[in-house]
C-alpha cells in the first residue's frame, strides 16, 4: 500500500525490547468476547495489530479466568468478583466510555478492558492499541474515559456525481454507481479510522446536494453504507433539501405548515428508518446562499426545523439546522446576521433540534473570533461546525495543523455566564446543561491514496476526532500522538516536527490574513490572494467589503461607530473589543478601521506591522522547510519528498500572498516597505 493509506493505524513493529516484553506479557493470554458485530470488529483490530506490533501471534482463551493476562468484555458479562473490582469506575462512564485497568485478580496481575456497552469496548480497543503504538507504559494503567460530546460528526460535502464541494483529496469515497452490492474496502477502513478517534456520526451528502439521495434508488445504497458503519458505532445522517417534497414528491409546495408536506416528510422518514433503524437524522441548509427553505413560504427556521423534528422524533432522529445565513438583501454587516436571525428563536426549537454554527461569524477564515451565538443562545443545543478541509487555508497544498485553530476557538471565553464560560463548555453542554451536544467537521477526505491529499492533513482529521471526544485536549498532545502513530516515536524526530506543526497555523495567518484581516481571497475558489476584487454580484462577497482599505487606513469597523457587531458579545468582551487599547491585536482589523500610522504594541506603525507580519509568515515557512530537511533521517524517501515538494509550493505561495497583498495595500498607504521585508520581484 502507498505511504499514508493506513493513516495513524500503521501498527509498526515495536523495536524497543523492554516495551516489547512488557506488552507481550500483557497480551500473553486474552479473553475477548466477540458475539456481535461491534465486538467482532474490535477483536479483528486486535488480531490485525498485535501480531504486527509484537511480531508474534496472539492467543485467545475461551473462558474468563485469572489465567488470562487480558480480559475484554462488557461489564454485565464479567464474573461477580471482577465486577466488584471495577464497579465504581464503570458507574461514572457514559454509554460510550470505557476503562482500561491493571488489576490484581485472584493474586494475579491482569489487565481488564471493560465498558457498559459494546461500543465502549471498540473505543477501548483502539485506544489500547494506540497506547502501544505510541510507546506508552501499560503495566500499571488506570484509564477511565468517556467522550464529553454526544454527536461527533463528519460532514461530507459530497455530491452524488462524486465531486466534493471544497474537496481537495480526489473524489467522493461513496461509489454510488457500484453500491449497494459492491462494498469497497475503503468504507471499512474509513469506519475503522473514525472509530479509532471516536467519531460516531457521518453526514454522507453535501449541504448543497440535490434531493435525489432521498429516493429509494439511493436509499438502498445509503442502507448498504449504514450496514458497514453500524459495526463501528457510526450513524448515518443525510442532508435534506427543503424543496424535496416538490422535487421528488410531486407536491406543489414544501411549506412546512402544509399538512401534505408534513405527511410527506413523515412518510419519508418512516421509509428511511425501515431500511436504517439507527438512522441519525437530517442536516439542513435552508434559506442560506440561495438554498430553499421555510422563508420561501413566509415561515421561519423554527417552523422548518420543528416540522422535520416531528417526523424524526418517533424514531429517535435529530434535525441539525445550520445557522450559516446571510442575505444580499440585508445590508447589515454579514458577521451580525446569523445572530440577529437566530437569537429570537432561542427556546422555540423542539428538543431533537440542534443548531449548527460555524466557528466564526464569516466563513472558516485562517483566524476569526468565535461566533457570538456561542454562549448567547442559551436554550438551544449548538453544534460547532469546523472546516477540516482547507477551503481558505491553501487546500491540500499547505501544511496547516488545524487543531491549533480548533483549540483556540474552543478555549475562547464567551463570558456569557461569567468568566470561564468557554466555547468548549457551550459545546459539550455543561454550561447550560443541554441533554444533547455535538461537534461537526467538514471532512477533508477523498479517494486520494493517502485520503487527505497532504499527508499532514491526516492530522487534521485525527485531531478533529480527538477534540470532538474531548474538547479540552491540547493541540500539543494531539500532534504528539499523531506523529508517533503515523511516523516515528523517536524523540529527536518528534520534538522539532511537533513544533513545526504547532507553528504552522500562525504561519498561515501571518502570510494570508494577519492582524484580523479576513476574506481577502480570490473569488470563488478561495485559493490565493484577491484583496482587490470588488466586482462581484453581491457586495458581501467582495474582499474590499472586508478590508475597507483607504488612504486613512484599513480594517472593518465593527465598533459602535461602525456596524456595532461587538454588541453581540457579552459586555466584558464588547468593551474589550470596542477599545483599540484593549483589543487583542490578532483581532485588530476584524473590529477596527485603523490608521496606517497607528502604533502597534511593539512600537511599529500599522503599515510596517502588517508588512512585517507577511514577511514573518514567509520566514515561518522557510523554517518549516529547514525542520523537515533535518527530519530526513527518520523518514523514507517518499515520505520526505512528498512533504518537501508541498512545502516548497507553500513557500512560493506565502511569498505570492505577501507580495500581492502588500503591493495592493501600498496603493492606499503610499508608504515604503520597512526594513526586513523582502521587495517583491
Ligand atoms: C462556504 C463555502 C460553500 C459552502 C458554504 C456553506 O461559503 O464556500 O462552498 O456551501 O460555505 O457552508 O454552506
Boltz pocket constraint, residues with backbone or C-beta under 6 A from the ligand:
constraints:
  - pocket:
      binder: B
      contacts: [[A, 165], [A, 166], [A, 207], [A, 208], [A, 285], [A, 289], [A, 324], [A, 363], [A, 391], [A, 524]]
      max_distance: 6.0
